[in-house]
């Protein structure tokens, strides 16, 4: 038709340009898909050696054995879980209340100036390398605990856990603060309108309204504590042992070996059997599954509170 | 009042509006916020004390420097905080810029002493520039041939840098044939432009090559920036000219000052030029000029202090962290031990990460923000990718180490503990962080910008490249620098991929076994000797933290400027 051909050609070679646009799209899509590939290769590669391991060691033996000793071929998960559990619980006792209180202060009370100082300060806490926290625990905190009279060993789970706790405070505080800031101001105004004080509005309105966000930050922080490696490798010693349930307090002063530390120890041992080597992947897979589930749960909960108010 | 009796009970009446409880609660929350900060600050003071040992100096030495440096700087800080807020930031940036510049200079010095000769650098830059030229020319004269363009995009840099076919390819073919009992003798190949340049019979001297391939391009960039900002092309050229003249002055001044001509060129490029541009901006805007006094006072204070100390004969401290520590390798004797090879390892690891992870991360972020469909099965796939990235960010670092061990060392059989394996393993670790921060930066570009660009007839890719990316760049850079800071401090993956506990010599190539700063620090932490535990270890920790501080400070400055413009 004459009308279509006579007009000026404003799109020079549309087919070539479209092809080029498609090329860029596919290259970028490839970049985005790489993340899936990373997850898949983590799962596949860890599972490959873990399967070898479970072919030689009975899974029941792995999950229920109360001994972990490479040299004797004992690969029980329970002592490692004991260490992980202790670190998680102690650091949670330190970080969860502190983190929420910090979030309350930052979102409800702090002046603009205080916020501009405290927020980057807390970010710095999470930017310090974990090996440095481990060194703090081993070289400075443990001797300090000894001078104030606590019966801690040179390598102990207590000072390592304190440092893990301090490290995860910013994670709790920043995510909880986000949740509290997302609480609509109208809820606060309604509280004030009822004659409530600021304290009552904060504890009675804001914190309950932000509860799911706070909870999701807790889970994420716990997952971080479970996966923390260097602090426990440096400061918590290299002996895997079971929890002493008859004297719970004694556990604090002794060295433990969480899952992460065990993996590092197996990898850096001078001579390790093929079986020991593949046990590292079994432990790694266990750790990956635990943290992955926790992260998934945390994301789910966080998504729910975002839906509530946005 | 009548309304407050029994009939109208209201919330909080029974406690008579208790101020005390509210105040106590606020104070508790503040204390909780400060708890982590203060305890880490105290620990840092202990470490710094171990590393610098200021109390091993004469009291007079400390007093002299306190009077000449600390007191004036403290007074200035109080002044800025109370009276002149913008000057505070100016002071912060003008003191920080030289540090960042010196670090970059140090990085290049390491590059030229350990990795490349100046000639190799020269050849590499020139051939890459030629490849870029070919690509640009191709794009200009033959547009709209997608496949041909892809071929040029891939082949031009390959031919320019590696030759055709690449040496590695020849080795591969010859070796494979030899394994089959054949002698194909594929020894002939077109040499690359890079090799051709290196075979030139006459070679310019080092300083000429540096001037051409490092100083002038960076000066051009600075000139372009100045020209844009002042909207005057002449001012831009003036900046380039001034930089070049200052650089050339190094022919005489460099050897005199003791840094050599090449050192002078690097200093001009990375220290003098950025400071010049920044100071010019501050003076022109006339905002916070007082901040420029801060670094001057600091330098003068140190100078006067050193004169006084010399004249009065006070002995200085004997710090663990000194020049010798930064420039020597690990040793069994604590006083000789240093961190230099590990620093080189860290720098090389960062190079691998920047080259591999940054493009992929930004590419993924662009796809997710600009292209990703929200419906259909592709929409589902994109949602899966988003959730997956969020989860990957929470995977423990030791698992990434395990991935690196399984993938790169056991399957690809790359050398255990080599720089490339470390860089890729840690790169995978920070990939989700880079993607998430780049996504946020891209998302913050207003949609009206995109609409305006589409309205002008631009395609989607043109819009991204010329509108979205330049706008989002500061945000992307901030996120990337913070992520790289995380990468420098990561230790667990390095342990898993078998990075060396300590090496005597800095690595020479990316497939060499290396140690990195945190790995070296970790191996010092298991020494029992107190001289290691309270001396060398503390010095290593402070070095690592100083590098991180500079990186995070840079990121925060970029972020602040960026937020203010919005």
Interface residues (C-beta under 8 A of the other chain):
Chain A: X10 X12 X13 X15 X16 X17 X19 X20 X21 X22 X23 X24 X25 X27 X28 X29 X30 X31 X32 X33 X34 X35 X36 X38 X39 X41 X42 X45 X46 X48 X49 X97 X98 X99 X101 X102 X104 X105 X106 X109 X110 X118 X120 X121 X122 X123 X124 X125 X127 X128 X129 X130 X131 X132 X134 X135 X136 X138 X139 X140 X141 X166 X169 X170 X173 X194 X195 X196 X197 X198 X199 X200 X202 X203 X220 X223 X224 X226 X227 X228 X229 X230 X233 X234 X260 X263 X264 X267 X268 X280 X281 X284 X287 X288 X291 X292 X294 X295 X296 X298 X299
Chain B: X10 X11 X12 X13 X17 X18 X21 X22 X25 X26 X28 X29 X30 X31 X32 X33 X34 X35 X36 X37 X39 X40 X43 X46 X47 X143 X144 X145 X146 X147 X149 X150 X359 X360 X361 X363 X364 X366 X367 X368 X371 X372 X382 X384 X385 X387 X388 X389 X390 X391 X392 X394 X395 X396 X397 X398 X399 X402 X403 X405 X406 X407 X411 X428 X431 X432 X435 X457 X459 X460 X461 X482 X485 X486 X488 X489 X490 X491 X492 X495 X496 X498 X518 X521 X522 X525 X533 X534 X537 X541 X544 X545 X548 X552 X556
